[in-house]
Amino acid sequence: MAPALDVLVLESSPAAADEAAADLDRAGHRLHRCYDAGERGFPCKGVLAPSTCPIEQGVDVAVLVRPRVAPRPTPLETGVSCAVRAGIPLIEVGGEALDPFGPWVTARLGQGGIGVADACTSVAERTLDPLLARVRRHVAQTMATLAPSRGPVTCVLRRSGPGLHIELSGPRLGKDVQHALALRVADAVRSERRSHTTLDISYRPTGSPPSTGQT
């Protein structure tokens, strides 16, 4: 079973996203919204109480439902800009004609497409791929310079709310090499468009129990 995701649900008009929200809820995902039911726009939750902003709490993917053509964002769609700025992937349910958000849509769903819950899982899984590739390059370069004969180091990335955990595992290394690896991994993460409130990097020698270090 796919892991539960934190999904920001956005809609161009009241109740437009109800069907998508029901699909996401059935799949066990955690739903977040910028506005409470019945509200028509500004101010959003983040303006009223910054700590309640869904993006500040951690969102894996955003889903926008636009059942009608609208060449300009509606008052209920202001959260799209926040999601894009935060580097959160955007899935849109609706046509691309005159869509003001088109250049920033990661995946688009239409009639007859896969369900929105499946799309969220697929997009969330792909989102980490570019970062993982960059981390692996940085790790390989560091090992080639500091410990060329010690063997490969593997990398596992996992998001947890607004934070990111990266576990490295491989041969037993000195603290200086582990520290250099952590610095290079942190550099790779900082170059990502998406920001993280916490970054946890750990190194585990192959065959030893997990241990956590934070940077």
Buried (B, 14 or more C-beta within 10 A) or exposed (E): EBEEBBBBBBBBBEEBBEEBBEBBBEBEBBBBBBBEEEBEEEEBBBEEEEEBBBBBBBBBBBBBBBBEEBEEBBEBBBBBEBBBEBEBBBBBBBBEEEBBBEEBBBBBBEEEEEBBBBBBBBBBEEBBEEBBEBBBEBBBEBBEEBBEEBEEBEBEBEBEBBBBBBBBBBBEBEEEBBBBBBBBBBEBBEEBEBEBEEBBBBBBBEEEEEEEEEB
